[in-house]
Amino acid sequence: MEAELGFFLLILVAVTSTCASLLHWLRRAMSKKATLPHQVAMSHIISLASFICLALLIVCFVQDNFALEYVVTHSNSQLPVAFKIAAAWGGHQGSMLFWVVTLSLWASLIAFKSPLNAQYTCDCLGIMNLLIATFAWFTLMTSNPFEYAQVLASEGRDLNPMLQDVGLIIHPPLLYLGYVGYAAILAFALAALLGKQPMSDWYVVARSAAFFAWGTLSLGILVGSWWAYNELGWGGWWFWDPVENASLLPWLTGTALLHSGVVATRNRGAIWSTYALAFATFSLSTLGTFVVRSGVLTSVHAFAVDPTKGLVLIGVLSLLVIITFGVLILRGEQLPRFKLQSLASQAYTAYIAKGLLVIATAIVFLGTFYPMVYQLLGLGNISVGAPYFNSLTFPLSILALIALAFMPVLKWTKGAVPSGSTDIAISIALSIVSGSGFMFSVNVLHFEVLLTIILATWVIVAHLVMLFRCSNKRKLMPIVMAHIGFALAVSGAVFNSHYSYEHNLRVEPGSSQQRAGITIDYHGIEWLVGPNYTAEQGQITLHLEDGRMLNFNPQKRHYPVRVMNMTEPAIRSLWHGDYYVTLGDKVDTHAYAIKVQYRAGIWWIWSGGLLAVFGALLTGLKKRREAINAIEKYA
């Protein structure tokens, strides 16, 4: 019953969104007045229907409805309920449905108490409904989660054990909220271009959505990185995996969009690049969400393996790029042109940030997709790994820190603030103190780390001084949080790269070994029985140089349904880094291989990222009263 109703509601979403979009654009082509109440009503119907559709799919998982192919392949009666719920969006079909649901919720949010005039709101909803219709029909035709299994099964094949983690429950929804949030921004931008006179201040309308989309996408990436770090057992926080990079690409252009938008709200001449970044960000979101899941890229995240789906999705992406950038080129001549007043200004530092982010996007895009294209052309196989990405992105990070260090002492248009020289002196002095302290606290000095520490300290001090001198601290706080968060995250990443280490050991019960001043005691193995797995759990103690004693219980889990073994690391966190222990294979009757790692600065990365996300979400929650004035001239 639930499956049939869910399938019917999915058809209703596809048909209603198609009709709503076609009716709006036909009326617009005939120059008829917009019918906002009808568009709003249909948007709410679509949103409600899609949400109930997803809820019914979750019910099918919780009730172990193994008549459905999707439930059979991604669940099991022994799977914990929380993971059954997460499995609803953990596979290809469910992820497509979740995409449609998120699109419809964003459209409903645009329609709900919108401060915009009728024509502009209807154009935005017409674009959103067209996107909903496209992906709803794609889900129905190629990725239907309510499709019945050809062979009746009494038990499911279980969810991939790598995905049985609390991070999976929140990681995909956060990513989708971010990805699809840029669909709303695209709708705002494209609707502004389609007016009688292209709006040069449409970003004032879309600003809250831009910060919210960036915040949720950033949080989704952080949770995904944390999940990989805690679940996969290799101890890294970023592997430059193709799917990781596919989510990083819209994040980079989305960050550039925020900086371009800040300039555009004060200088309308910067709006052309803001349009371009809005279109590019959602295009890259589509690429990251769909092309990856079409089987083109190989990863633990990649779900679909049907090349037909990939061709359809590439076609959708191509049309999206052609239409949006085609309209921008045709109407862009009517937009004002940007004129920079001074190189010594906050506006110029924002433009530097935007330029660095665009360069970083090109680097990541090339390194991610060039090997794929090279292979598809039959030229062979090549691999682009971490050395390529690290060597090219590190200089960009340093340049970004330099720009952020000088930004607080500059005025928006030209020149320095009255206290600029004093503030610079304070920042430089504390940076030198920080760098000197670091030099005397480490055994091996790396120039890259020293440079990063000095610049990051400069950024943090300069922003705190700026906040202290500012009369409107509440307005400035989100910017300070985001920039300090970036400085912390970069410092953590560089520390992690240069001061992490690992030791591989062969241990037996009662053995004790020393490595790098740490005593490692291995006590033995105990067996555990979980809800859908059995596990060997090691008992290990680390005695640190400062006298602290840390206990670890890493596991080797066996999932009988999937016939898979998984390594569950044991982690103990300190302010300067994590000790990370994994249990390897059995090498003798009583002997095991274990790996003991130290991951330096890892929590600086998490805390810096969370600080930046919190700052962005605070900005996104601000009132949008400027939007009312921004669209008055639109007709």
Buried (B, 14 or more C-beta within 10 A) or exposed (E): EBBEBBBBBBBBBBBBBBEBBBBBBEBBEEEEEBBBEBBBEBBBBBBBBBBBBBBBBBBBBBEBBBEBBBBBBBBBEBBEEEBBBBBBBBBBBBBBBBBBBBBBBBBBBBBEEBBBBBBBBBBBBBBBBBBBBBBBBBBBEBBBBBBBBEEEBEEBBBBBBBBBBBBBBBBBBBBBBBBBBBBBBBBBBBBBBBBEEBBBBBBBBBBBBBBBBBBBBBBBBBBBBBBBBBBBBBBBBBBBBBBBBBBBBBBBBBBBBBBBBBBBBEBBBBBBBBBBBBBBBBBBBBBBBBBBBBBBBEBEBBBBEEEEBBEBBBEBBEEBBEEBBEBBEEBBEEBEEBEBEBEBBBBBBBBBBBBBBBBBBEBBBBBBBEBBEBEEEEEEEEEBEEEBBBEBBBEBBBBBBBBBBBBBBBBBBBEBBEEBEEBBEBBBEBBEEBBEEBEEEEEEEBEEBBBBBBBBBBBBBBBBBBBEBBEEEEEBBBBBBBBBBBBBBBBBBBBBBBBBEBBEBBBEEEBEBEBEEBBBBBBBBEEEEBEBBBBBBBBBBBBBEEEEEBEBBBBBBBBEBBEBBBBBBBBBBBEEBBBBBBBBEEEEEEEBBBBBBBBBBBBBBBBBBBBBBBBBBBBBEBEBEBBEEBBEEBE
